[in-house]
Amino acid sequence: MKHLDLQTGLRGLNESLGRMRGLLAWSQLKQQEARPSEPPSFQMYDTTATDLRNEYSHFSAVSLRVHSILHEPSASLPMPVRETLLRKLAQLEQEAHQLNRHGRCLGY
């Protein structure tokens, strides 16, 4: 049961990273297309920054949940499987950290 939860959690983290990449790409495109010398002719309400913060928060929550399962004493995972999952988790967290460099996801 826990192994299934871990696989689902890791898959969810990977999907969350994809959504963060998409939101960052959209934000960068918007910035590239902005013409500072001209006022915007039409401005839509843009939720990109909020969506990005929400996605990063979701990623962090799922990551903590996966960590708690992996470090749970009652988890009956063989050590090689646990180590593989921990490496995968560390890789996903590193990618999220790289995306959030300079606070891009959190809006600093």
Number of C-alpha atoms within 10 A of each C-alpha: 7 14 16 9 13 20 13 14 21 19 12 16 25 19 13 21 20 13 16 24 17 13 19 19 12 13 16 12 11 11 11 9 8 12 10 8 6 7 9 9 5 5 7 5 5 9 9 15 16 13 16 23 18 15 20 23 15 15 23 16 13 19 19 13 14 23 17 12 16 21 11 11 9 9 14 12 14 8 9 9 11 17 13 11 19 16 12 14 21 14 12 19 18 12 15 22 14 12 17 19 12 11 12 15 25 17 11 8
